[in-house]
Amino acid sequence: MTSTPPQPPDQPTGRGALAPFRYPAFRSIWIANLFSNVGSTIQSVAAAWLMTDLTSSHVLVALVQASATIPILLLGVFAGAIADNFDRRRVMMAAQTGMLAVSAILAVMGYAGWITPLSLLALTLMVGIGTALNGPAWQASVRLQVGRADLPQAIALNAISFNLARSVGPALGGLLISLWSVSLAFAINAASYIGMIVVLWLWRPEAPRPQRQPMLAAIRVGAEFCWQSIPIRKVLLRGACFGIGAAGMQALLPTVVRQLLHGTELDYGLMLGAFGIGSIVVALWVGKARRRFGSENVVSVGAAAFIVSLLVLSTARSMPLALIASLLGGMGWVCAMTSLNVAMQLRSPEAILGRCLSIYQAVTFGGMAAGAWLWGTVADKISLPFALDAAAVWMALTLALRFIAPMPTREEGRLDSVEEPNAKQPGTGGSARPA
C-alpha cells in the first residue's frame, strides 16, 4: 500500500454511497475489518450461547453480551486520549494483537474444558478492553483514508461492514457451535485478527505528529470541549438514552431464543443475521434520508422501529415473527447510530477527535451496558416479556427528546464543510487518492 498525504483530498470522488471504495487505504482496511468483524460476531454468538449452558442467570447472560460495551464505558475516555497522543495506526495494531492473544487463550481453555461463567465473563471483558482501545483510533483514522466530502459515506460503509458481519457471522457461529464446538468459534476469531494486523502494518499514513499531553490533562481538554458544545451535548444525551433502550433486545436475545422460542444455537444465529440484514438494507440509503429529512427525523424513525421490534419480540412465540422483529431492530439501530456518529464527527476538531469520539462511545455504549444490567435484572425479578416491554416503553419516552434536546441542525456546530467541496482538486497522491 502506498503512503497517505497528511490530508486526504477535499474534492469528493463521487457522491454515491460506494464512493469511498475508490480510496485504496479505505478499501483495504474495510475488507480486513469485515473479516475481523465476522470473527468477532462468531465469538460473540459462541460466548453468549455458552453462558446459557453454564448458568441460568439472566444477568450473567446479559453481561456477557455487554462485555464489549462495559470497557468502553470505563476506559473509553483514556482510549481517546491515547488515540490523540500516539500514532493511531500503532494503537490499532496493539489493540488487535491483544484481542488475538485473548481469543486464542479463550479457545485453548474451551478445548481443555476449563471455562466457568466467571472466567468466560473475564475473558470476554478483556476482548472488550481491546475493542475500547481500538475504537477511537479506528474511527478517527477514517479522515486519513478518504476525502472530507466522502466522510459520511465512509462512516455508513463502516456500519455496513459491521452489519454484514452480523448477518453472516451469527449464522456461521450457530452452525459451528451445532456441528463442532464453541472452542472452534473462539479459534476462528483469533485468526480473523491477522488480516487487519497485516493491513495496518502495510499502511503508512503521513499523519501530523500528535501533540502529546499528560493523560488527565488530555482527557480534560476533550471533556471540556464536549461539555461546552451544545450540539455535542445533545448528541451525547441522545446516544445514551438510545443505548439504554436498544440493550433490551441485544442483551436478552439469547434467552429469548432459548426460553420464549425454545430454539437452538442455529436459531440464535439466524436472529442475529436478520438484525444484520436489516442494518445493511437501511445503511445503503440512510445518508440520503438524513440529507433529505434531517438527522432528527432519521433518529426518531430508528427509535420507533426499535419500539415495534421490542413489542413484537416480547409476544413472539414463532421464529418467523421473531425474525421480523429482529429485522426491524437492525433497521432502527443503523438509522440512529449512524446519524449520531456522523453528527459527532462533523463537530469534533481533528486535534481532539479521538477524545471526542471516545466520550461519545463511552456515553452511548455505557448506556447499553447499563441497559443490559437493568433489563437483565428486570427479567430475573419479574419476567422476560415484561423486560422487553419495559425497554420498549423507555424507547418510547426517548421520542420526547426531539423537543427537549433535538439533534443538531445541518450547520449547527459544524467546524468545516463536509457536504460541500472546496476548490482543492483530488488526486494529490498517496493511499487517500481514489483508484
C-alpha positions in Angstrom: 0.0 0.0 0.0 1.2 3.5 -0.8 1.7 6.3 1.7 -1.0 8.7 2.6 -0.6 12.5 2.5 -1.3 14.5 5.6 -4.8 15.5 4.4 -6.9 13.4 2.1 -8.4 15.1 -1.0 -11.2 17.6 -0.2 -12.9 17.2 -3.5 -15.5 14.3 -3.5 -14.7 11.5 -5.8 -18.4 11.0 -6.4 -21.5 11.4 -4.2 -22.6 7.8 -4.4 -22.8 5.6 -1.4 -19.8 3.5 -2.6 -17.5 6.4 -3.5 -15.1 5.7 -0.5 -14.1 2.4 -2.1 -12.2 4.3 -4.7 -9.6 5.1 -2.0 -7.1 2.1 -1.7 -6.5 2.6 2.0 -10.2 2.7 2.9 -10.9 -0.3 0.7 -8.1 -2.5 2.2 -8.9 -1.6 5.8 -12.6 -2.1 5.1 -12.2 -5.6 3.8 -9.8 -6.6 6.6 -12.2 -5.1 9.1 -15.1 -7.1 7.6 -13.3 -10.4 8.2 -12.3 -9.3 11.7 -15.9 -8.3 12.4 -17.1 -11.7 11.2 -14.8 -13.4 13.6 -15.9 -11.2 16.5 -19.6 -11.9 15.8 -18.9 -15.7 15.7 -17.1 -15.4 19.0 -20.0 -13.3 20.5 -22.5 -15.9 19.5 -20.4 -18.7 20.9 -19.8 -16.9 24.2 -23.4 -15.9 24.7 -24.7 -19.4 24.0 -22.0 -21.0 26.1 -23.1 -18.8 29.0 -26.7 -20.0 28.7 -25.2 -23.6 29.1 -23.1 -22.6 32.1 -25.8 -20.7 34.1 -29.5 -19.8 34.1 -28.9 -16.3 35.3 -30.4 -13.7 33.0 -27.9 -11.1 34.4 -24.8 -13.1 33.6 -26.1 -13.8 30.0 -26.8 -10.1 29.6 -23.4 -9.1 31.0 -21.5 -11.4 28.6 -23.5 -9.8 25.8 -22.5 -6.4 27.2 -18.8 -7.3 27.8 -17.8 -5.4 24.7 -19.5 -2.2 25.9 -18.7 -2.2 29.6 -14.9 -1.5 29.0 -15.9 1.4 26.6 -17.8 2.9 29.4 -15.0 2.5 31.9 -11.9 3.0 29.7 -13.2 4.8 26.6 -12.0 8.3 27.6 -8.5 7.0 28.2 -8.5 5.3 24.9 -9.5 8.5 23.2 -6.6 10.4 24.8 -4.3 7.6 23.7 -5.6 7.8 20.1 -4.8 11.6 20.1 -1.4 11.3 21.9 0.1 8.5 19.8 0.2 7.1 16.3 -3.4 5.9 15.7 -2.2 3.1 13.4 0.1 1.7 16.1 -2.6 2.0 18.7 -4.9 -0.1 16.5 -2.2 -2.7 15.8 -1.6 -3.0 19.6 -5.3 -3.4 20.3 -5.8 -6.0 17.5 -2.8 -8.0 18.7 -4.1 -8.1 22.3 -7.5 -9.2 21.2 -5.9 -12.0 19.1 -4.0 -13.2 22.2 -7.0 -13.2 24.5 -9.2 -15.0 21.9 -6.5 -17.6 21.5 -6.5 -18.2 25.3 -10.2 -18.5 25.3 -10.0 -21.2 22.5 -7.4 -23.1 24.4 -9.4 -23.0 27.7 -12.5 -24.1 25.8 -10.8 -27.1 24.3 -9.4 -28.0 27.8 -12.8 -27.7 29.4 -11.6 -25.0 31.9 -14.2 -22.3 31.2 -16.5 -21.2 34.0 -19.1 -18.4 34.0 -16.7 -16.0 35.7 -13.7 -16.9 33.5 -15.8 -16.6 30.4 -17.0 -13.1 31.5 -13.5 -12.1 32.4 -12.0 -13.1 29.1 -14.8 -11.5 27.0 -14.3 -8.4 29.1 -10.6 -8.4 28.1 -11.6 -8.6 24.5 -13.9 -5.7 25.2 -10.9 -3.7 26.6 -9.2 -4.2 23.2 -12.3 -3.0 21.5 -12.4 0.1 23.7 -8.8 0.8 22.9 -9.2 0.2 19.2 -12.5 2.1 18.7 -11.5 5.8 19.0 -8.2 5.3 17.0 -10.1 3.4 14.2 -12.9 5.9 13.9 -10.6 8.9 14.0 -8.4 7.4 11.3 -11.2 7.4 8.7 -10.3 11.0 7.9 -6.9 9.8 6.7 -8.5 7.2 4.5 -11.0 9.3 2.4 -11.6 12.9 1.4 -13.7 15.0 3.7 -16.7 15.1 1.3 -16.8 11.3 1.4 -16.6 11.0 5.2 -20.4 10.5 5.8 -20.5 7.7 3.2 -17.3 6.1 4.7 -19.0 6.1 8.1 -22.1 4.5 6.6 -19.9 1.9 4.8 -18.1 1.0 8.0 -21.6 0.4 9.6 -22.4 -1.8 6.6 -19.1 -3.8 7.3 -20.2 -4.3 10.9 -23.7 -5.3 9.9 -22.6 -7.6 7.1 -20.6 -9.4 9.7 -23.7 -9.5 11.9 -25.6 -11.1 9.0 -23.0 -13.8 8.2 -21.2 -14.3 11.5 -24.1 -15.3 13.7 -25.3 -17.9 11.2 -21.8 -19.2 10.9 -21.3 -19.2 14.6 -24.5 -21.1 15.2 -23.5 -23.7 12.6 -20.0 -24.0 14.1 -21.4 -24.5 17.6 -24.0 -27.1 16.5 -21.6 -29.1 14.3 -18.3 -28.7 16.3 -17.8 -26.6 19.4 -17.6 -23.1 20.8 -13.9 -23.6 21.1 -13.5 -23.7 17.3 -15.5 -20.4 17.1 -13.1 -18.8 19.5 -10.1 -20.0 17.5 -11.6 -18.7 14.2 -12.0 -15.3 15.8 -8.4 -15.3 16.9 -7.3 -16.0 13.4 -9.6 -13.3 12.0 -7.4 -10.5 13.5 -4.4 -11.5 11.5 -5.6 -9.8 8.3 -6.2 -6.5 10.0 -2.8 -6.5 11.7 -1.1 -7.1 8.3 -3.1 -4.3 6.6 -2.3 -1.9 9.3 1.4 -2.9 9.2 1.5 -2.1 5.5 -0.5 1.2 5.7 1.8 4.3 6.2 -0.3 7.4 6.5 1.7 10.6 6.8 -0.5 12.0 9.6 0.5 15.1 11.5 2.7 14.3 14.5 0.5 14.0 17.6 0.9 16.8 20.2 1.2 14.8 23.4 -0.3 15.9 26.7 -0.4 14.3 30.1 -3.2 11.8 30.1 -5.5 13.5 32.6 -4.9 16.9 31.0 -5.7 15.5 27.6 -8.9 13.9 28.9 -9.9 17.2 30.5 -9.5 19.1 27.2 -11.8 16.7 25.4 -14.3 16.6 28.2 -14.4 20.4 28.4 -15.0 20.8 24.7 -17.8 18.3 24.7 -19.4 19.9 27.7 -19.2 23.4 26.3 -20.5 22.4 22.8 -24.3 22.5 23.0 -24.7 20.4 19.8 -22.4 17.7 21.0 -24.1 17.6 24.4 -27.4 16.9 22.6 -25.8 14.1 20.6 -24.4 12.5 23.7 -27.7 12.6 25.5 -29.5 11.1 22.6 -26.8 8.4 22.3 -27.0 7.4 26.0 -30.8 7.2 26.0 -31.0 5.2 22.8 -28.3 2.8 24.0 -30.2 2.0 27.2 -33.3 1.1 25.3 -31.5 -0.8 22.5 -29.8 -3.0 25.1 -33.2 -4.6 25.8 -33.0 -6.5 22.5 -29.3 -7.1 22.2 -28.6 -8.3 25.7 -31.7 -10.5 26.2 -31.8 -12.1 22.7 -30.0 -15.3 23.7 -32.5 -16.0 26.5 -35.4 -15.0 24.2 -34.4 -17.7 21.7 -33.8 -20.3 24.4 -36.8 -19.7 26.7 -39.5 -18.0 24.7 -38.9 -19.6 21.3 -37.4 -22.8 22.5 -34.8 -22.5 19.7 -31.3 -23.8 19.1 -28.0 -22.1 18.7 -28.6 -22.0 14.9 -31.9 -20.1 15.5 -30.0 -17.6 17.6 -27.6 -17.1 14.7 -30.5 -16.6 12.3 -31.9 -14.0 14.6 -28.7 -12.0 14.7 -28.4 -12.5 11.0 -31.8 -10.9 10.5 -30.7 -8.0 12.6 -27.7 -7.6 10.4 -29.7 -7.8 7.2 -32.0 -5.0 8.4 -29.0 -2.9 9.2 -27.4 -3.3 5.8 -30.6 -2.5 3.9 -31.0 0.8 5.8 -27.3 1.7 5.8 -27.4 1.9 2.0 -29.9 4.8 2.0 -29.6 6.3 5.5 -27.2 9.1 4.2 -29.7 10.3 1.6 -32.5 10.1 4.1 -30.5 12.2 6.6 -29.8 14.8 4.0 -33.4 15.0 2.8 -35.3 14.7 6.1 -32.7 15.7 8.7 -31.0 13.7 11.5 -33.8 14.3 14.0 -36.4 12.5 11.9 -34.0 9.7 11.0 -33.1 9.1 14.7 -36.7 9.2 15.7 -37.7 6.7 13.0 -34.9 4.4 14.3 -36.3 4.6 17.8 -39.8 3.9 16.6 -38.5 0.8 14.7 -36.9 -0.4 17.9 -40.1 0.1 19.8 -42.1 -2.1 17.4 -39.3 -4.6 17.4 -39.2 -5.0 21.2 -43.0 -5.2 21.5 -43.2 -7.9 18.7 -40.3 -9.8 20.3 -42.0 -9.9 23.7 -45.1 -11.6 22.3 -43.4 -13.7 19.6 -43.6 -17.5 20.0 -42.6 -18.5 16.5 -39.3 -17.9 14.6 -40.9 -16.1 11.6 -42.4 -13.4 13.8 -39.2 -13.1 15.9 -37.1 -12.8 12.7 -39.3 -9.9 11.6 -38.8 -8.2 15.0 -35.0 -8.7 14.7 -35.0 -7.3 11.1 -36.8 -4.1 12.4 -34.4 -3.8 15.2 -31.4 -3.8 12.8 -33.1 -1.1 10.7 -33.7 1.1 13.8 -30.1 0.5 15.0 -28.5 1.9 11.9 -30.9 4.8 11.5 -30.0 6.1 14.9 -26.3 5.0 15.4 -25.0 6.1 12.0 -26.7 9.5 12.3 -25.3 10.0 15.8 -21.8 9.1 14.7 -21.8 11.4 11.7 -23.2 14.3 13.8 -20.3 13.7 16.3 -17.5 13.5 13.7 -18.6 16.7 11.9 -18.5 18.7 15.1 -15.2 17.5 16.6 -11.8 19.1 15.9 -9.1 16.9 14.4 -6.7 17.5 17.2 -9.1 16.1 19.8 -11.2 13.9 17.5 -10.2 10.6 19.3 -11.2 12.1 22.7 -14.5 13.3 21.4 -15.3 10.0 19.8 -14.2 8.1 22.9 -16.6 10.2 25.0 -19.4 9.5 22.6 -18.6 5.8 22.7 -18.4 5.8 26.4 -21.7 7.5 26.8 -23.6 5.6 24.2 -22.2 2.1 24.8 -22.1 2.8 28.5 -25.8 3.3 28.2 -26.1 -0.1 26.5 -24.1 -1.7 29.3 -26.3 -0.1 31.9 -29.4 -1.1 29.9 -28.1 -4.7 29.7 -27.8 -4.9 33.5 -31.2 -3.1 34.0 -33.2 -5.3 31.6 -31.5 -8.4 32.8 -32.4 -7.6 36.4 -36.0 -6.9 35.4 -36.2 -10.2 33.6 -34.8 -12.1 36.6 -37.1 -10.3 39.1 -40.3 -10.2 37.0 -40.3 -11.9 33.6 -38.5 -11.8 30.2 -41.5 -10.4 28.3 -42.0 -7.7 30.9 -38.4 -6.6 30.5 -38.8 -6.4 26.7 -42.0 -4.3 27.1 -40.3 -2.1 29.7 -37.4 -1.4 27.2 -40.0 -0.5 24.6 -41.6 1.9 27.0 -38.2 3.5 27.7 -37.5 3.9 24.0 -40.9 5.5 23.5 -40.1 8.0 26.2 -36.9 9.0 24.3 -39.0 10.3 21.5 -39.8 13.3 23.7 -36.1 14.3 23.3 -36.8 15.7 19.9 -38.5 18.6 21.7 -36.1 18.8 24.7 -32.7 18.0 23.1 -33.2 17.9 19.3 -30.4 16.7 17.1 -28.2 19.5 15.7 -29.3 21.1 12.5 -27.2 20.7 9.4 -24.9 23.7 10.1 -25.2 23.8 13.9 -21.8 23.4 15.5 -20.1 22.2 12.3 -16.4 23.0 12.2 -15.9 22.6 8.4 -17.9 21.7 5.4 -18.0 18.0 4.7 -21.0 18.1 2.4 -19.7 20.8 0.0 -16.4 20.5 -1.8 -13.9 23.3 -1.8 -11.6 24.4 -4.6 -8.8 21.8 -3.9 -8.6 19.1 -6.6 -8.4 15.4 -5.9 -5.7 13.1 -6.8 -2.8 14.6 -4.8 -1.1 11.3 -4.1 -1.0 8.5 -1.5 -3.4 5.9 -0.4 -6.1 8.5 0.1 -6.3 9.1 -3.6 -9.1 7.4 -5.4 -8.1 4.5 -7.6 
